[in-house]
Amino acid sequence: MSTNYDKVFAQQQEYIAKRASGYREQALKIYPWICGRCRREFTRRNLSELTVHHVDHNHDNNPTDGSNWELLCLYCHDEEHSKFENLVRYGSAEETEIKSSTYNPFADLKERMKGKN
């Protein structure tokens, strides 16, 4: 009976390790749980509403440093993809580049860390 338990336990550990290596889990470890557009903050309770957006829109481009990811709430993520689809479909009257989030949650990190000492 314990061998069956050991097998199930090993499978669960393998599943957890595989899942933790996914880009969503990596992004949630790297970045604060804040939408990069509207700045809405998230907790474990509503974390399912926070998505990982690929800045270059390539879901296969997942550098481990997170440089192609930004966390967006469901609404901002939908808006970002709508803008991109419209750009692809209709083009632009002027040459513009797609900019990533202007919000930097780490902008005052050094000052905030000083206050904790």
Residue frames relative to the residue before (quaternion, step in Angstrom):
aa qw qx qy qz dx dy dz
M 1.0000 0.0000 0.0000 0.0000 0.00 0.00 0.00
S 0.6582 0.5136 -0.3250 0.4443 3.60 0.95 -0.76
T 0.5983 0.5578 -0.3731 0.4379 3.62 1.12 -0.53
N 0.6147 0.5277 -0.3415 0.4765 3.60 1.10 -0.67
Y 0.6390 0.5166 -0.3095 0.4785 3.57 1.00 -0.86
D 0.6548 0.5182 -0.3080 0.4559 3.57 0.91 -0.93
K 0.6441 0.5220 -0.3157 0.4614 3.59 1.00 -0.81
V 0.6703 0.4851 -0.2908 0.4803 3.58 0.90 -0.96
F 0.6452 0.5231 -0.3155 0.4588 3.58 0.96 -0.86
A 0.6586 0.5041 -0.3033 0.4693 3.60 0.95 -0.88
Q 0.6399 0.5156 -0.3224 0.4698 3.59 1.01 -0.78
Q 0.6505 0.5120 -0.3119 0.4662 3.57 0.99 -0.83
Q 0.6468 0.5100 -0.3170 0.4702 3.58 0.95 -0.81
E 0.6376 0.5186 -0.3196 0.4716 3.59 1.02 -0.80
Y 0.6449 0.5193 -0.3108 0.4667 3.58 0.99 -0.88
I 0.6574 0.5085 -0.3070 0.4636 3.60 0.91 -0.89
A 0.6638 0.5002 -0.3057 0.4644 3.60 0.93 -0.85
K 0.6523 0.5092 -0.3112 0.4673 3.59 0.98 -0.85
R 0.6674 0.5046 -0.2948 0.4616 3.56 0.93 -0.91
A 0.6579 0.5230 -0.3042 0.4485 3.57 0.99 -0.85
S 0.6659 0.4909 -0.3123 0.4670 3.57 1.15 -0.47
G 0.4840 0.6677 -0.4311 0.3661 3.61 1.27 -0.10
Y 0.6219 -0.5912 0.3575 0.3687 3.57 -1.12 0.61
R 0.6016 0.5519 -0.3836 0.4317 3.64 1.01 -0.59
E 0.6843 0.4808 -0.2877 0.4667 3.56 0.83 -0.98
Q 0.6339 0.5206 -0.3328 0.4652 3.59 1.01 -0.76
A 0.6660 0.5056 -0.3044 0.4563 3.58 0.90 -0.93
L 0.6644 0.5054 -0.3079 0.4564 3.59 0.98 -0.79
K 0.6388 0.4970 -0.3265 0.4881 3.58 1.21 -0.43
I 0.6911 0.4985 -0.2745 0.4455 3.59 1.04 -0.80
Y 0.8112 0.2925 -0.1096 0.4944 3.56 0.78 -1.08
P 0.5323 -0.5854 0.4840 0.3738 3.57 -1.18 0.45
W 0.5220 -0.6628 0.4474 0.2967 3.58 -1.08 0.69
I 0.3900 0.6803 -0.4932 0.3766 3.53 0.58 1.30
C 0.4680 -0.6560 0.5073 0.3054 3.59 -0.97 0.83
G 0.4515 -0.7238 0.4679 0.2309 3.56 -0.85 1.02
R 0.6894 0.4435 -0.2846 0.4969 3.61 1.24 -0.18
C 0.8250 0.2332 -0.1028 0.5044 3.57 0.49 -1.21
R 0.4125 -0.7571 0.4175 0.2869 3.60 1.34 -0.08
R 0.3183 0.7408 -0.5233 0.2758 3.58 1.19 0.43
E 0.3074 -0.7578 0.5506 0.1677 3.58 -0.93 0.91
F 0.2142 -0.7922 0.5657 0.0810 3.55 -1.08 0.79
T 0.2037 -0.7367 0.6336 0.1201 3.52 -1.29 0.56
R 0.7184 -0.4032 0.3099 0.4746 3.57 -1.25 -0.03
R 0.6102 0.5938 -0.3424 0.3972 3.57 1.07 -0.73
N 0.8156 0.1974 -0.0904 0.5364 3.62 0.91 -0.86
L 0.2880 0.8064 -0.4763 0.1999 3.58 1.25 0.36
S 0.5785 0.5925 -0.3800 0.4122 3.61 1.14 -0.50
E 0.6429 0.5183 -0.3161 0.4670 3.62 1.24 -0.33
L 0.6170 0.5018 -0.3432 0.4996 3.59 1.30 0.04
T 0.1252 -0.8220 0.5550 0.0228 3.56 -0.65 1.14
V 0.4037 -0.6595 0.5692 0.2796 3.54 -1.33 0.31
H 0.1525 -0.7882 0.5938 0.0536 3.55 -0.65 1.16
H 0.3187 -0.7188 0.5856 0.1972 3.56 -0.98 0.88
V 0.4482 -0.7340 0.4454 0.2489 3.57 -0.44 1.24
D 0.7541 0.3526 -0.2088 0.5132 3.61 0.93 -0.84
H 0.4666 -0.7141 0.3985 0.3371 3.60 1.35 0.20
N 0.5514 0.5719 -0.4035 0.4539 3.59 1.22 0.43
H 0.2744 -0.8104 0.4993 0.1366 3.59 -0.26 1.26
D 0.6221 0.5215 -0.3500 0.4674 3.58 1.26 -0.12
N 0.6143 0.5258 -0.3374 0.4821 3.60 1.29 -0.22
N 0.1910 0.8034 -0.5263 0.2024 3.57 -0.01 1.33
P 0.0328 -0.8087 0.5872 0.0037 3.61 0.39 1.15
T 0.5439 -0.6697 0.4076 0.2993 3.56 -0.95 0.89
D 0.6116 0.5430 -0.3684 0.4420 3.61 1.20 -0.26
G 0.5014 -0.6972 0.3989 0.3217 3.59 1.27 -0.01
S 0.3875 0.7708 -0.4489 0.2328 3.58 1.24 0.13
N 0.7120 0.3958 -0.2730 0.5116 3.63 1.19 -0.22
W 0.6412 0.5138 -0.3197 0.4719 3.58 1.25 0.21
E 0.0709 0.7321 -0.6764 -0.0381 3.47 -1.37 0.39
L 0.4186 -0.6995 0.5220 0.2509 3.54 -1.06 0.75
L 0.0200 0.7874 -0.6128 0.0628 3.54 -0.84 1.09
C 0.4877 -0.6207 0.5119 0.3389 3.57 -1.11 0.64
L 0.7164 -0.4546 0.3064 0.4315 3.57 -1.23 0.35
Y 0.6895 0.5027 -0.2841 0.4372 3.57 0.89 -0.95
C 0.6828 0.4654 -0.2827 0.4870 3.58 0.89 -0.91
H 0.6199 0.5403 -0.3421 0.4548 3.58 1.08 -0.69
D 0.6450 0.5052 -0.3142 0.4797 3.58 0.97 -0.85
E 0.6482 0.5191 -0.3119 0.4617 3.58 0.96 -0.86
E 0.6431 0.5270 -0.3198 0.4542 3.58 0.95 -0.85
H 0.6893 0.4639 -0.2843 0.4784 3.58 0.92 -0.86
S 0.6049 0.5420 -0.3547 0.4632 3.60 1.09 -0.61
K 0.6466 0.5107 -0.3163 0.4702 3.58 0.95 -0.86
F 0.6701 0.4992 -0.3005 0.4598 3.57 0.93 -0.90
E 0.6495 0.5107 -0.3169 0.4658 3.61 0.96 -0.85
N 0.6505 0.5056 -0.3154 0.4708 3.58 0.99 -0.77
L 0.6270 0.5265 -0.3332 0.4675 3.57 1.03 -0.75
V 0.6666 0.4873 -0.2978 0.4790 3.58 0.94 -0.90
R 0.7079 0.4809 -0.2659 0.4437 3.57 0.87 -0.97
Y 0.8311 0.2458 -0.0922 0.4903 3.58 0.75 -1.04
G 0.4139 -0.7052 0.4763 0.3235 3.55 1.22 -0.29
S 0.4170 -0.6780 0.5432 0.2670 3.50 -1.30 -0.28
A 0.5155 -0.6433 0.4696 0.3161 3.55 -1.07 0.72
E 0.7717 0.1500 -0.0951 0.6107 3.55 1.18 -0.50
E 0.5562 -0.6035 0.4493 0.3528 3.53 -1.17 0.52
T 0.1185 0.7714 -0.6149 0.1130 3.55 -0.65 1.14
E 0.3351 -0.7147 0.5684 0.2322 3.55 -1.15 0.51
I 0.4875 -0.6357 0.5084 0.3158 3.53 -1.17 0.60
K 0.2020 -0.8042 0.5521 0.0874 3.53 -0.58 1.17
S 0.4246 -0.6703 0.5409 0.2790 3.51 -1.13 0.63
S 0.7910 -0.3440 0.2325 0.4493 3.51 -1.32 -0.01
T 0.3407 -0.7339 0.5494 0.2084 3.56 -1.06 0.75
Y 0.5847 0.5781 -0.3670 0.4349 3.56 1.25 -0.30
N 0.0944 -0.7868 0.6092 0.0302 3.56 -0.86 0.99
P 0.2726 -0.8042 0.5031 0.1606 3.61 -0.22 1.22
F 0.6878 0.4708 -0.2791 0.4770 3.60 1.24 -0.30
A 0.3321 0.7978 -0.4679 0.1852 3.60 1.27 0.00
D 0.8098 0.2026 -0.1032 0.5409 3.61 0.85 -0.87
L 0.2107 0.8267 -0.4999 0.1496 3.57 1.17 0.53
K 0.6440 0.5372 -0.3323 0.4314 3.59 0.91 -0.88
E 0.6773 0.4815 -0.2912 0.4738 3.58 0.91 -0.89
R 0.6575 0.5102 -0.3111 0.4588 3.57 0.99 -0.82
M 0.6414 0.5178 -0.3235 0.4646 3.59 1.07 -0.69
K 0.6017 0.5578 -0.3578 0.4458 3.59 1.09 -0.66
G 0.6650 0.5286 -0.2996 0.4343 3.57 1.02 -0.81
K 0.6421 0.5406 -0.3287 0.4329 3.61 1.15 -0.41
N 0.6072 0.5864 -0.3529 0.4035 3.60 1.19 -0.41
